[in-house]
């Protein structure tokens, strides 16, 4: 599993702020109580199943939210 990495980039929307974000692996297994596990990929749309990582950015100036899949 990949440890979340903190990222920064210039805001696309307002051009004045910085976007703070993180890069992390999409979970492939979720543990539940009583030693049960579910596979979240069965609940994802088919187009998302080929991606393994995501990036989420939020601007500290205008509040714009951007998400990218890798």
C-alpha positions as CSV (number, residue, x, y, z in Angstrom):
1,X,0.0,0.0,0.0
2,X,1.2,3.5,-0.8
3,X,1.6,6.0,2.0
4,X,-0.3,9.3,1.1
5,X,2.0,11.9,-0.4
6,X,1.3,15.6,0.1
7,X,1.4,17.6,-3.1
8,X,1.1,21.3,-4.1
9,X,0.4,22.9,-7.5
10,X,-0.8,26.3,-8.8
11,X,-4.6,26.7,-9.0
12,X,-6.1,26.3,-12.5
13,X,-9.2,28.3,-11.7
14,X,-8.2,31.4,-9.8
15,X,-4.5,31.6,-10.8
16,X,-3.7,33.2,-7.5
17,X,-3.8,30.4,-5.0
18,X,-2.0,27.1,-4.4
19,X,-3.7,23.8,-4.5
20,X,-2.8,21.3,-1.8
21,X,-3.4,17.7,-2.5
22,X,-2.5,14.1,-1.9
23,X,-1.6,11.0,-4.0
24,X,-2.8,7.7,-2.7
25,X,-3.7,4.1,-3.8
26,X,-7.3,3.3,-4.4
27,X,-8.2,0.6,-1.8
28,X,-8.8,-2.9,-3.1
29,X,-10.0,-4.4,0.1
30,X,-11.9,-3.1,3.1
31,X,-11.9,-4.9,6.4
32,X,-15.2,-5.1,8.4
33,X,-15.9,-6.2,11.9
34,X,-16.0,-10.0,12.6
35,X,-13.1,-10.8,10.2
36,X,-15.0,-10.0,7.0
37,X,-13.6,-8.3,4.0
38,X,-15.3,-6.7,0.9
39,X,-13.9,-5.9,-2.5
40,X,-14.7,-2.2,-3.3
41,X,-13.9,-2.7,-7.0
42,X,-17.2,-4.6,-7.4
43,X,-19.0,-1.3,-6.5
44,X,-17.0,0.9,-8.8
45,X,-18.0,1.8,-12.4
46,X,-16.2,-0.3,-15.0
47,X,-14.2,2.6,-16.3
48,X,-12.6,3.2,-12.9
49,X,-11.4,-0.4,-12.4
50,X,-8.3,0.1,-14.6
51,X,-6.9,2.9,-12.3
52,X,-4.8,2.2,-9.2
53,X,-4.1,5.6,-7.8
54,X,-5.9,8.9,-7.3
55,X,-4.9,12.5,-6.7
56,X,-7.1,15.1,-5.0
57,X,-6.4,18.8,-4.9
58,X,-8.1,21.7,-3.1
59,X,-7.3,25.4,-3.6
60,X,-6.6,27.3,-0.4
61,X,-7.8,30.6,-2.1
62,X,-11.0,29.8,-4.1
63,X,-11.8,26.3,-2.7
64,X,-11.8,24.6,-6.2
65,X,-11.6,20.8,-6.0
66,X,-9.8,18.7,-8.7
67,X,-9.5,14.9,-8.8
68,X,-7.3,12.8,-11.1
69,X,-7.1,9.1,-11.6
70,X,-3.9,7.2,-12.6
